[in-house]
């Protein structure tokens, strides 16, 4: 005998029970979930935009405040720049100066009584257009070019020795040392007496006419400036037995 289920179909449970509302409920549920997700995304995006706008407004305010502070401190910045430029200028001036006064004072102290200077030229660098001696052109930095007369060759040699006692002197070069004035031989001697003419030439059998270059290689080479190394005319010749330093032309003190 086949069993018969007497429970109405709408009240039955299990696999054989029919859906009461069908798939429409799932469709509506999915739509509601999608709508909720969209609304949530929209709200979150709106909040982020609002926060970004507020942050931008705050940053603009900070920029305005910073610019105001910078404007107030601009005077201090300009003062610092001026101070820096002045320090650089003073430093460059200090580097471009050579202590010629000290050199001249020491030269006057070491100059022997039997040596006379007829010309003296001081320059901080060789000048190709000045017609200086070959030894001067070989010295890149400050140097003295000395011309004069000595009682004899021994006096010139002693003068070269004492020149090395001047502070800063690194070498002393002899361009020439001739006996008996112009056209004389570079060796020889004898004879007493002699004189220095107004033109700077030596006369006398034993007198030696010399040209010497004193180099200061250890001194820094100043930057180029105009009007350096100008030679001054020789002063009147001193009397025999006296020593005199001719006028000097120096650059930059």
C-alpha positions in Angstrom: 0.0 0.0 0.0 1.5 3.4 -1.0 1.8 6.0 1.9 -0.1 9.2 1.4 1.1 12.6 2.9 -1.9 14.3 4.3 0.1 17.6 5.3 -0.9 20.4 3.0 1.9 21.4 0.5 2.3 24.9 1.9 3.1 23.5 5.3 5.4 20.8 4.2 9.2 21.0 5.1 12.2 19.4 3.6 13.5 18.9 0.1 10.1 18.5 -1.5 8.8 21.8 0.0 8.2 24.5 -2.6 9.6 28.1 -2.3 7.1 30.4 -0.8 8.4 33.6 -2.6 10.7 32.3 -5.3 14.1 33.9 -6.4 12.7 37.5 -6.3 13.7 37.8 -2.6 17.3 37.1 -3.4 17.4 39.6 -6.2 15.9 42.3 -3.9 18.4 41.4 -1.2 21.3 41.7 -3.6 20.1 45.0 -4.9 19.8 46.3 -1.3 23.3 45.2 -0.5 24.7 46.9 -3.7 22.7 50.1 -2.8 24.1 50.1 0.7 27.7 49.6 -0.6 27.2 52.5 -3.0 25.9 54.8 -0.3 28.7 53.8 2.0 31.3 54.5 -0.7 29.7 57.8 -1.5 29.7 58.9 2.1 33.3 57.8 2.7 34.4 59.6 -0.5 32.6 62.8 0.5 34.2 62.7 3.9 37.6 62.3 2.4 37.0 65.2 0.1 35.8 67.4 3.0 38.9 66.5 5.0 41.2 67.2 2.1 39.6 70.6 1.6 39.9 71.4 5.3 43.6 70.4 5.2 44.2 72.5 2.1 42.6 75.5 3.8 44.8 74.9 6.9 47.9 74.7 4.8 47.1 77.9 3.0 46.7 79.6 6.3 50.1 78.3 7.4 51.7 79.4 4.2 50.3 82.9 4.7 51.6 83.0 8.2 55.0 81.8 7.2 55.2 84.4 4.4 54.4 87.1 6.9 57.2 85.9 9.2 59.6 85.7 6.2 58.7 89.3 5.2 59.4 90.5 8.8 62.8 88.7 8.7 63.8 89.9 5.3 65.8 92.8 6.7 67.9 90.4 8.8 68.5 88.2 5.7 69.7 91.3 3.7 71.9 92.3 6.6 73.5 88.8 6.7 74.1 88.9 2.9 75.7 92.4 3.2 77.9 91.2 6.1 79.0 88.1 4.1 79.9 90.2 1.1 81.9 92.6 3.3 83.8 89.8 4.9 84.6 88.4 1.5 85.7 91.8 0.3 88.0 92.4 3.3 89.4 88.8 2.9 90.2 89.4 -0.7 91.8 92.8 0.0 93.9 91.2 2.8 95.0 88.5 0.4 95.8 91.0 -2.4 98.2 93.0 -0.2 101.9 92.4 0.4 103.7 94.0 3.3 106.1 96.1 1.3 106.6 98.5 4.3 108.1 95.7 6.4 110.3 94.7 3.5 111.6 98.2 2.9 112.3 98.7 6.6 114.3 95.5 6.8 116.1 96.3 3.6 117.2 99.7 5.0 118.5 97.9 8.1 120.6 95.3 6.2 121.9 97.6 3.4 125.7 97.8 3.8 127.6 101.1 3.8 129.6 100.1 0.8 126.5 99.4 -1.4 124.4 102.0 -3.1 121.0 101.4 -4.7 120.3 103.3 -7.9 116.8 101.8 -8.6 114.4 99.6 -6.7 111.2 98.2 -8.1 108.7 96.1 -6.2 105.9 94.1 -7.9 103.5 91.4 -6.8 103.8 89.5 -10.1 105.9 89.6 -13.3 104.5 91.9 -16.0 105.4 90.9 -19.5 105.0 94.4 -20.8 107.2 96.1 -18.2 110.4 94.9 -19.7 111.6 93.4 -16.4 114.6 91.2 -16.1 114.6 87.6 -17.1 115.0 86.5 -13.4 111.9 88.6 -12.5 109.8 86.9 -15.1 110.7 83.5 -13.6 109.3 84.5 -10.2 105.5 84.1 -10.2 104.9 86.0 -6.9 106.2 89.2 -5.2 109.7 90.2 -5.9 112.2 93.1 -5.6 114.4 94.2 -8.5 117.5 96.0 -7.2 120.1 97.8 -9.2 123.0 99.6 -7.8 126.8 99.7 -7.1 129.0 98.0 -4.7 132.5 98.9 -3.5 133.7 95.7 -5.1 132.5 92.2 -5.9 132.9 91.1 -2.3 130.6 93.9 -1.2 128.0 92.7 -3.7 128.4 89.1 -2.4 127.9 90.3 1.2 124.9 92.2 0.1 123.4 89.1 -1.4 124.0 87.2 1.8 122.3 89.8 4.0 119.3 90.1 1.7 118.4 86.5 2.7 117.9 87.8 6.2 114.8 89.7 5.2 111.6 88.0 6.3 109.9 86.0 3.6 112.9 86.0 1.2 113.2 82.5 -0.4 115.9 83.2 -3.0 118.2 85.9 -4.3 119.2 85.9 -8.0 121.9 87.9 -9.6 121.1 89.1 -13.1 124.5 90.7 -13.5 127.4 92.0 -11.6 130.1 93.9 -13.6 133.3 95.5 -12.5 134.2 99.0 -13.7 130.7 100.2 -14.7 129.2 99.7 -18.2 131.2 97.4 -20.4 133.3 96.2 -17.5 134.2 92.6 -16.9 132.3 90.5 -14.4 135.4 89.5 -12.6 138.4 91.5 -11.4 139.0 94.3 -9.0 141.8 96.4 -7.7 141.9 100.1 -7.5 140.5 102.3 -4.9 137.8 105.0 -5.0 134.8 105.2 -7.3 131.5 107.0 -7.6 127.9 106.7 -8.7 126.8 109.0 -11.4 123.4 110.7 -11.5 122.3 108.3 -14.2 122.9 105.3 -11.9 126.1 104.0 -13.5 129.2 103.2 -11.5 132.6 104.5 -12.2 135.8 103.2 -10.7 138.1 100.3 -11.4 136.9 98.2 -8.5 133.3 99.2 -8.3 130.7 96.6 -9.3 127.4 97.4 -10.9 124.8 94.8 -10.1 121.2 93.8 -10.9 119.6 91.6 -8.3 116.1 90.0 -8.0 114.9 89.1 -4.5 112.0 86.6 -4.6 109.3 85.9 -2.0 108.0 82.6 -3.4 106.2 81.6 -0.1 104.0 84.7 -0.2 100.5 84.2 -1.7 100.1 85.6 -5.2 97.5 88.4 -5.0 94.8 88.9 -7.7 95.7 91.1 -10.6 95.2 94.8 -10.1 96.2 97.8 -12.1 99.1 100.1 -11.6 101.6 97.7 -10.1 105.3 97.5 -10.6 105.7 101.1 -11.7 109.4 102.0 -11.6 110.5 105.3 -10.0 113.3 107.4 -11.4 116.6 107.0 -9.5 117.4 109.8 -7.0 120.6 111.8 -7.0 123.6 109.6 -6.3 124.8 109.7 -2.6 128.2 110.8 -1.6 130.9 108.2 -1.3 130.7 106.3 1.9 127.0 106.9 2.4 124.1 104.5 1.8 120.7 105.4 0.6 117.6 103.5 -0.4 116.1 104.8 -3.6 112.4 105.5 -3.8 110.3 102.5 -4.4 107.1 101.8 -6.2 104.9 99.3 -4.6 101.4 98.0 -5.1 98.7 97.5 -2.6 100.7 98.9 0.4 
